[in-house]
Amino acid sequence: MSNTLIATVLVFVIGLISLCGIVYLFVLVVKTLKKYINSSDIRKEKSDIKKSLGETLKEHRISCNMTQEFVAEVLGVSRQAVSKWENGISDPSTSNLIAIARLYNTSVEDLLKNVE
């Protein structure tokens, strides 16, 4: 075989391998997007749960005529942490949830009853 034929075959094989790699990556991206799209119900449900817990915490705090600063000081956390809980950005730890329930003169079950 001549050197040009070997080079041509080599370029063809490398091109074919590259094409297979691109097709494989495309298939992976499509599968990932499909999985993400199908998980929208689960993501929405998680968002609703956090939102409802946050709303419940805020309602109880307001009904007790307390500020976020006061709640934070009593619990030993930052005001920003209380704000994040109420806005559904994060959830309080179990020990903080118990302390919140005591502070609001209610039970943990009452705070969580709207959360499914």
N, C-alpha and C positions, 0 to 999 in steps of 0.2 A: 504494500500500500504506500501511496505517496504521502508526504508530510501534509499536504493541503487537504487530502481526504481525511486523514486522522484529525486534523484541526477542525474540519467541518463537522465530523461526527462528534467530536468533543464539545464543540459549541452547541450542537443540537441537543446532546444529552444534558448539558448544563442548563440550557434553556428549558428543556422538558422538566427537569427537577425544579427549577425556579417556578415554572407555571403550576406544577403540582403543589408547591408550597403556598403560592398565592391562593389557589383554589381552596386548599385546606384552611388557611386563615379566614377566607371569606365564609366558609361553612361554619367555622367556630363563631364568628361574629354574628351570623344569622341566628344560630342556635341560642347564643347569649341574649340577643335582642328579643327573640321569641319568648324565652324564659322570663325576661324582665317584663315584657308586656303582659304575659299571663299572670304575673304576680301582683298586678295592680290592685286586685281585691284585697289581698293580704296586706299590702302596704297601706291601703286606705283604712282598713280595719285597725291596724296598729296606730295610725295617726288619730283615728277617732277615740281609741282607748285613752291615749295620752291626753288628748284634748278634754275628754270628759273628766278624767282625774284632775287635771289642772283647773277646770271650771268648778269642780266640786270643792277643791281646796280654796279657791278664791271666794266662792260663795260663803263657805263657812267662816273664812277670815273676816269678810265684810260684815257678816251677820253678828260676829263677835266684836265688831267695832275695833279691829286691830289693824295696824299698819304692817307692811312687809318688813319694815325696820324692826318693829317690836317683835314680830314672830322670829325673825332672824336672830335677834339678840337673845331671846329666851332659849332658842334651840342651839345656839352657838355656831350658826352658819352665817354666810354672807347674805345681804339683801338680794344680791344677784342670784343666789341659789334659790331663794324663795320665788323670785320672779321667773326663773327657768322652770320651776315646778308648775307654777300657775299657767305658764304659757305653753306647757307641754313639750318643752325642749328637752327636759330630763325629768326623771322621776326621783322622788326622795327614797333614801334607803329604808329598809324595814324599820330600823331603830328610829329614824327620823319620822317615819309615818306613824309609829306608835306615839312618839312624843307630840306630834301634831294633833293626833286624836285626843290625847289628854288635855292639851292646851285649848282645843276647841270644845272641850267637854262633850265629846262624842266617842263612838267606838270606831275602830279601824274598819269593821264591817260596814258601818254606816258610810264612811268615806268611800269605800270600794263598791258599794251596792250598785252603782250605775255603771261600773266598769265590768265589761264582760270579756 
